[in-house]
C-alpha cells in the first residue's frame, strides 16, 4: 500500500452502520475450482496491503464484520467497534479454509480455533472480552471517537510510528533475547532526539500546570 508521506494513521471503515459482510456469494458461485487463482490472489493482495502497511491501521467497525469482512478487520492493527457490530468467521460452514494467522496472535490459539470451527456469530461484547475489539462506542459515536484517537496518534513522530509498526512484526518471529536486542537498538535511535526532548518539555509543563 502506497501511503502519502503527509499521512500518519489509516482508518478502515464502512461508516456508522456497516463494515463488511465479506465476499459476494453469488460471485463465488461462478468460480470454478480449477480457475480460482486470480480471484484468490486479488483478495489476499488486499489483505496483505493492510497487514503490512507501514503505518498504523485502525478498523472502525460500525456493523457486521463477517467472513471476509471479519478477515479484513483482522488485518488491521487494532479494532474499535460500535454496539451494533457483530463478528464471525464463516469460512468453514461454506467449505472454505479460514485465516488463522494473524487471528491466533490476536486472541490466542485455542480461541482462534473455536472461532473458526464453530463459525458462529459473536456480538461486540464477546468480541471485546476475547480481545479482538479494543473499545466499544455507543451507536452513532464510533467515527468521532476513532477520529479523536487517530488524530492523537498521528500527532506523534511519523518515523517513530513506522519503526514501531515494523518492530511489532519483527518481534512476532523473534526469540525473547533477539527481541530485547532489537528493542534496545531501536530505543537508541530515538532517545535524546530533538522531538524526544520537546515532548518531555511539554509533558513536564503540563504536569506542572496540573499541580497549580
The 8 nearest C-alpha neighbors of each residue, nearest first, counted from 0:
[[1, 48, 52, 2, 49, 51, 53, 47],
 [0, 2, 3, 52, 48, 53, 4, 54],
 [3, 1, 4, 0, 6, 53, 5, 54],
 [2, 4, 5, 6, 1, 7, 0, 8],
 [5, 3, 6, 2, 7, 157, 1, 54],
 [4, 6, 3, 7, 2, 157, 8, 153],
 [7, 5, 4, 3, 8, 2, 9, 153],
 [6, 8, 153, 157, 54, 5, 9, 4],
 [9, 7, 55, 153, 54, 6, 56, 149],
 [8, 10, 56, 57, 55, 11, 7, 54],
 [11, 9, 57, 56, 58, 12, 8, 59],
 [12, 10, 58, 57, 59, 9, 56, 13],
 [13, 11, 59, 14, 58, 18, 60, 10],
 [12, 14, 18, 17, 61, 15, 60, 19],
 [13, 15, 12, 16, 17, 61, 18, 142],
 [14, 16, 61, 139, 17, 141, 142, 13],
 [17, 15, 61, 62, 14, 18, 13, 83],
 [18, 16, 62, 61, 13, 14, 15, 63],
 [17, 19, 13, 62, 60, 64, 63, 61],
 [20, 18, 68, 64, 21, 63, 17, 65],
 [19, 21, 65, 68, 64, 63, 66, 22],
 [22, 20, 67, 68, 66, 19, 65, 23],
 [23, 21, 24, 67, 20, 27, 66, 68],
 [22, 24, 26, 25, 27, 21, 20, 28],
 [25, 23, 27, 26, 22, 28, 21, 29],
 [24, 26, 28, 27, 23, 29, 22, 30],
 [27, 25, 24, 29, 28, 23, 30, 22],
 [28, 26, 24, 29, 30, 25, 23, 22],
 [27, 29, 25, 26, 30, 24, 31, 23],
 [28, 30, 26, 27, 31, 25, 24, 32],
 [31, 29, 27, 28, 35, 32, 34, 26],
 [30, 32, 34, 33, 35, 29, 28, 27],
 [33, 31, 34, 35, 30, 36, 29, 28],
 [32, 34, 31, 35, 36, 30, 37, 38],
 [35, 33, 31, 32, 36, 30, 37, 38],
 [34, 36, 32, 38, 37, 33, 30, 31],
 [37, 35, 39, 38, 34, 40, 33, 41],
 [36, 38, 40, 39, 35, 41, 34, 42],
 [37, 39, 41, 40, 36, 35, 42, 30],
 [40, 38, 36, 41, 37, 42, 43, 35],
 [39, 41, 43, 37, 38, 42, 44, 36],
 [42, 40, 38, 44, 39, 43, 37, 45],
 [41, 43, 45, 44, 39, 40, 46, 38],
 [44, 42, 46, 40, 45, 41, 47, 39],
 [43, 45, 41, 47, 42, 46, 40, 48],
 [46, 44, 42, 48, 43, 47, 41, 49],
 [47, 45, 43, 44, 49, 48, 50, 42],
 [48, 46, 50, 44, 49, 45, 51, 43],
 [47, 49, 0, 45, 46, 51, 52, 50],
 [50, 48, 52, 47, 46, 51, 74, 75],
 [49, 51, 74, 47, 52, 48, 75, 46],
 [52, 50, 49, 48, 47, 53, 0, 54],
 [51, 53, 49, 54, 48, 50, 0, 55],
 [52, 54, 161, 51, 164, 55, 165, 0],
 [55, 53, 161, 52, 8, 56, 7, 160],
 [54, 56, 8, 9, 76, 57, 164, 53],
 [57, 55, 9, 75, 76, 10, 8, 54],
 [56, 58, 10, 77, 75, 78, 76, 11],
 [57, 59, 78, 11, 10, 75, 12, 60],
 [60, 58, 12, 79, 80, 11, 78, 61],
 [61, 59, 80, 18, 62, 58, 12, 79],
 [60, 62, 15, 16, 17, 81, 84, 80],
 [61, 63, 84, 17, 16, 18, 83, 60],
 [62, 64, 85, 84, 18, 65, 86, 20],
 [65, 63, 69, 68, 86, 19, 20, 18],
 [64, 66, 69, 87, 68, 20, 86, 21],
 [67, 65, 88, 89, 69, 21, 68, 87],
 [68, 66, 21, 70, 69, 22, 71, 65],
 [67, 69, 21, 19, 64, 65, 71, 20],
 [70, 68, 64, 65, 66, 72, 71, 67],
 [69, 71, 73, 67, 68, 72, 66, 74],
 [70, 72, 68, 69, 73, 74, 67, 46],
 [71, 73, 69, 74, 70, 75, 58, 68],
 [74, 72, 70, 71, 75, 69, 102, 101],
 [73, 75, 50, 72, 71, 49, 46, 70],
 [76, 74, 56, 73, 77, 72, 57, 58],
 [77, 75, 56, 57, 55, 74, 78, 50],
 [78, 76, 57, 75, 58, 133, 79, 132],
 [77, 79, 58, 132, 133, 57, 59, 80],
 [80, 78, 59, 134, 133, 132, 135, 58],
 [81, 79, 60, 135, 59, 61, 84, 136],
 [80, 82, 136, 61, 83, 135, 138, 84],
 [81, 83, 84, 137, 138, 123, 136, 135],
 [82, 84, 81, 62, 61, 85, 138, 123],
 [85, 83, 62, 63, 81, 123, 61, 82],
 [86, 84, 63, 122, 123, 121, 64, 62],
 [85, 87, 64, 121, 65, 120, 63, 69],
 [88, 86, 120, 65, 119, 89, 66, 121],
 [87, 89, 66, 118, 115, 90, 65, 69],
 [88, 90, 118, 66, 92, 91, 87, 93],
 [89, 91, 95, 93, 97, 92, 88, 96],
 [90, 92, 94, 95, 93, 89, 96, 97],
 [93, 91, 94, 90, 89, 118, 95, 117],
 [92, 94, 90, 91, 95, 89, 96, 118],
 [95, 93, 91, 92, 90, 96, 89, 97],
 [94, 96, 90, 91, 93, 97, 92, 89],
 [95, 97, 90, 91, 98, 94, 93, 115],
 [98, 96, 90, 99, 115, 95, 91, 88],
 [97, 99, 100, 96, 70, 102, 101, 115],
 [100, 98, 102, 103, 101, 97, 111, 112],
 [101, 99, 102, 98, 103, 104, 105, 111],
 [100, 102, 104, 103, 99, 105, 73, 74],
 [103, 101, 100, 99, 105, 104, 111, 106],
 [104, 102, 107, 108, 111, 105, 106, 101],
 [105, 103, 101, 102, 107, 106, 100, 108],
 [104, 106, 102, 103, 107, 131, 101, 130],
 [107, 105, 103, 130, 104, 129, 131, 110],
 [108, 106, 103, 110, 104, 109, 105, 111],
 [107, 109, 103, 111, 110, 112, 106, 104],
 [108, 110, 112, 111, 107, 113, 103, 106],
 [111, 109, 113, 112, 108, 107, 114, 106],
 [110, 112, 103, 114, 108, 113, 109, 102],
 [111, 113, 115, 109, 110, 114, 116, 108],
 [112, 114, 110, 116, 111, 115, 117, 109],
 [113, 115, 111, 112, 117, 116, 118, 110],
 [116, 114, 112, 118, 113, 117, 88, 111],
 [115, 117, 113, 118, 112, 114, 91, 92],
 [118, 116, 119, 115, 114, 113, 91, 92],
 [119, 117, 89, 88, 115, 116, 114, 87],
 [118, 120, 117, 87, 121, 114, 89, 88],
 [119, 121, 87, 86, 85, 118, 122, 88],
 [122, 120, 86, 85, 87, 125, 126, 123],
 [121, 123, 85, 124, 125, 126, 86, 84],
 [122, 124, 126, 125, 84, 85, 127, 82],
 [125, 123, 127, 126, 122, 128, 82, 135],
 [124, 126, 128, 127, 123, 122, 121, 129],
 [127, 125, 123, 131, 129, 124, 128, 132],
 [128, 126, 132, 124, 130, 125, 129, 131],
 [127, 129, 125, 130, 126, 124, 131, 132],
 [130, 128, 126, 127, 131, 106, 125, 132],
 [131, 129, 127, 128, 132, 106, 126, 133],
 [130, 132, 126, 129, 127, 106, 105, 133],
 [133, 131, 127, 78, 130, 79, 126, 134],
 [134, 132, 79, 78, 127, 130, 131, 77],
 [133, 135, 79, 132, 80, 136, 127, 78],
 [136, 134, 80, 81, 79, 82, 137, 133],
 [137, 135, 81, 141, 140, 80, 82, 138],
 [136, 138, 140, 81, 82, 139, 141, 135],
 [139, 137, 81, 140, 82, 136, 83, 141],
 [138, 140, 141, 15, 137, 142, 81, 136],
 [141, 139, 137, 138, 143, 142, 136, 144],
 [140, 142, 144, 136, 143, 81, 139, 145],
 [143, 141, 145, 144, 146, 140, 15, 59],
 [142, 144, 146, 145, 141, 140, 147, 139],
 [145, 143, 141, 147, 142, 146, 140, 148],
 [144, 146, 148, 142, 147, 143, 149, 141],
 [145, 147, 149, 143, 148, 144, 142, 150],
 [148, 146, 150, 144, 145, 149, 143, 151],
 [147, 149, 145, 151, 150, 146, 152, 144],
 [148, 150, 146, 152, 151, 147, 153, 145],
 [151, 149, 153, 147, 148, 152, 146, 154],
 [150, 152, 148, 154, 149, 153, 147, 155],
 [153, 151, 149, 154, 150, 155, 148, 8],
 [152, 154, 7, 150, 155, 151, 8, 149],
 [155, 153, 151, 152, 150, 156, 7, 157],
 [156, 154, 153, 152, 157, 160, 151, 159],
 [155, 157, 159, 158, 160, 154, 194, 153],
 [158, 156, 160, 159, 7, 155, 161, 153],
 [157, 159, 161, 160, 156, 162, 163, 155],
 [158, 160, 162, 156, 157, 161, 163, 155],
 [161, 159, 157, 163, 158, 162, 164, 54],
 [162, 160, 158, 164, 54, 159, 163, 53],
 [161, 163, 165, 159, 164, 160, 166, 158],
 [162, 164, 166, 160, 165, 161, 159, 167],
 [165, 163, 161, 167, 166, 162, 160, 54],
 [166, 164, 162, 168, 163, 167, 169, 161],
 [165, 167, 163, 169, 164, 168, 162, 170],
 [168, 166, 164, 170, 165, 169, 163, 171],
 [167, 169, 165, 166, 171, 170, 164, 172],
 [170, 168, 166, 171, 167, 172, 165, 173],
 [171, 169, 173, 167, 172, 168, 178, 166],
 [172, 170, 168, 169, 173, 167, 104, 174],
 [171, 173, 170, 169, 174, 168, 178, 167],
 [174, 172, 170, 178, 177, 171, 175, 169],
 [173, 175, 177, 176, 178, 172, 170, 171],
 [174, 176, 178, 177, 179, 173, 170, 180],
 [177, 175, 179, 178, 174, 180, 173, 181],
 [178, 176, 180, 174, 179, 175, 173, 181],
 [179, 177, 175, 181, 176, 180, 170, 173],
 [178, 180, 182, 176, 177, 181, 183, 175],
 [181, 179, 177, 183, 178, 182, 184, 176],
 [182, 180, 178, 184, 183, 179, 185, 177],
 [181, 183, 185, 179, 184, 180, 186, 178],
 [182, 184, 180, 186, 181, 185, 179, 187],
 [185, 183, 181, 187, 182, 186, 180, 188],
 [184, 186, 182, 188, 187, 183, 181, 189],
 [187, 185, 183, 188, 184, 189, 182, 190],
 [188, 186, 184, 185, 189, 190, 183, 191],
 [187, 189, 185, 186, 190, 184, 192, 191],
 [188, 190, 187, 192, 186, 191, 195, 185],
 [191, 189, 187, 192, 186, 188, 195, 196],
 [192, 190, 195, 189, 196, 193, 194, 187],
 [191, 193, 195, 194, 189, 190, 196, 188],
 [194, 192, 196, 195, 197, 191, 198, 189],
 [195, 193, 197, 192, 196, 198, 156, 191],
 [194, 196, 192, 198, 193, 197, 191, 199],
 [197, 195, 199, 193, 194, 198, 200, 192],
 [198, 196, 194, 200, 199, 195, 193, 201],
 [197, 199, 201, 200, 195, 196, 194, 202],
 [198, 200, 202, 196, 201, 197, 203, 195],
 [201, 199, 197, 203, 198, 202, 204, 196],
 [202, 200, 198, 204, 199, 203, 205, 197],
 [201, 203, 205, 199, 204, 200, 198, 206],
 [202, 204, 206, 200, 205, 201, 207, 199],
 [205, 203, 207, 201, 202, 206, 200, 208],
 [204, 206, 202, 208, 203, 207, 201, 209],
 [207, 205, 209, 203, 208, 204, 202, 210],
 [206, 208, 204, 210, 205, 209, 203, 211],
 [209, 207, 205, 211, 210, 206, 204, 203],
 [208, 210, 206, 207, 211, 205, 204, 203],
 [211, 209, 207, 208, 206, 205, 204, 203],
 [210, 208, 209, 207, 206, 205, 204, 203]]
